[in-house]
Amino acid sequence: MLMRSALRLAFIIIGGCVYTGLAILGWGGFRPFFSHPALIALVLVLFALSAAAFFAGGHLSPGVCEARSNRWVLPVFGVIGFLNAYLPAYTDRVGFWIIDGDTIRWLGVVVFAAGGALRIWPVFVLGNRFSGLVAIQPGHTLVTSGIYGVIRHPSYLGLLINSLGWSLAFRSAVGVFLTVLLIPPVLARIDAEENLLYSQFGDDYNTYRSHTWRLIPGIY
């Protein structure tokens, strides 16, 4: 257990450093990057969210039953994520397809923080039932209260909001486009997850679906 926690901590720290490093590289170095107060705040929020993610739990276990055919979304998320780490900062530096105004930077920081919190919150709620894979875990039960009483996939909504906030912090329309590219694999993952949950919980899951929304209340 201790070894697993240490590896998890190392993965989170390295991931945060790599993501930040790509943004710094895109902006042309430490000094120009950290000359912007909003970007300093962005990095602080990133590492605060990383710390929260460590304590939230979750894992990559296939559990007792997994929708393996959906694993293709993981490398897609990875590629888009790495591009979104670098390209918004680069386009901000060179002035390509940017959304002007420093207010946009601070709006992005706030949106990034809100999306990150929404991304991590369900992990705290689900604990060991939360997996990076679409899988049924041992002792898996439906959670239908709290935020799950309104939307069925809050963590995926948080992912999209978080990505949008990062892009806005760099005033990057390219980053906004990359966030849009996340939507198809997110929807494919939601479909796979809902099919798996229906196969496990049957009519109980259909009843739950009948009075909740997938991502956005009143819209979808």
C-alpha positions, 0 to 999 in steps of 0.5 A, spaced: 500 500 500 505 504 501 509 503 495 502 504 491 501 511 494 509 513 493 508 511 486 501 515 485 504 521 488 510 520 484 506 520 478 502 526 480 508 530 481 511 528 475 505 529 471 504 536 474 511 538 472 511 535 465 505 539 464 507 546 467 514 545 463 511 544 456 507 551 458 513 554 460 517 551 454 511 554 449 512 561 453 519 561 451 522 560 458 521 561 466 522 568 466 517 570 461 512 565 463 512 567 470 512 575 469 504 574 468 501 574 475 495 570 472 500 564 469 503 564 476 496 563 479 494 558 474 500 554 476 499 554 483 492 552 482 494 546 478 499 544 483 493 545 488 489 540 484 494 535 483 495 535 491 487 534 492 487 529 486 492 525 491 488 525 497 482 523 492 483 516 491 481 513 484 485 508 480 486 504 474 483 498 476 479 494 470 475 491 476 471 485 475 468 487 469 471 492 464 469 495 457 475 494 454 473 496 447 473 504 450 480 504 452 482 507 445 480 514 448 486 514 453 491 515 448 486 520 445 486 524 451 493 524 452 495 526 445 490 532 446 492 533 453 500 534 451 498 539 445 493 543 450 499 544 455 504 546 449 500 550 444 496 555 448 502 558 451 506 558 444 500 561 440 499 566 446 507 568 446 507 569 438 500 572 438 497 567 433 489 567 434 489 569 441 483 572 445 485 579 447 485 582 454 488 580 460 481 579 463 481 573 459 487 570 463 484 571 470 477 568 467 481 562 465 484 561 471 477 561 475 474 557 470 480 552 470 480 552 478 472 550 477 473 545 472 479 542 476 474 542 482 469 539 479 473 534 476 476 531 482 470 532 487 466 525 484 473 522 485 472 523 493 465 521 492 466 515 489 473 513 492 475 506 490 469 505 485 472 511 481 477 508 475 480 511 470 478 505 466 470 504 464 469 498 469 465 495 475 469 495 481 468 490 487 462 491 491 460 497 486 453 500 487 450 506 484 451 513 487 444 517 486 445 523 491 449 530 491 451 532 484 450 525 481 442 527 483 443 532 477 448 530 472 451 523 471 458 524 469 460 530 473 467 529 472 467 529 465 464 536 465 469 538 469 475 535 465 472 539 459 471 546 463 478 545 466 481 544 459 477 550 457 480 554 463 487 553 461 486 555 454 483 561 456 488 563 461 493 563 455 488 567 451 488 561 446 483 560 441 487 554 439 486 551 446 479 552 445 479 548 439 483 543 442 477 543 448 472 542 443 476 536 440 475 532 447 468 532 446 467 526 441 472 521 446 468 524 452 461 522 449 464 515 447 466 514 454 460 516 457 456 511 452 461 506 454 460 507 461 452 508 461 452 501 457 456 498 462 452 500 468 446 498 465 448 491 464 450 491 471 444 495 474 438 494 469 432 497 471 435 501 477 440 505 472 434 506 467 430 509 473 436 513 475 437 516 468 430 518 467 431 524 472 438 526 471 442 529 465 448 526 462 453 533 462 449 539 462 442 540 466 436 542 462 441 541 455 444 534 455 
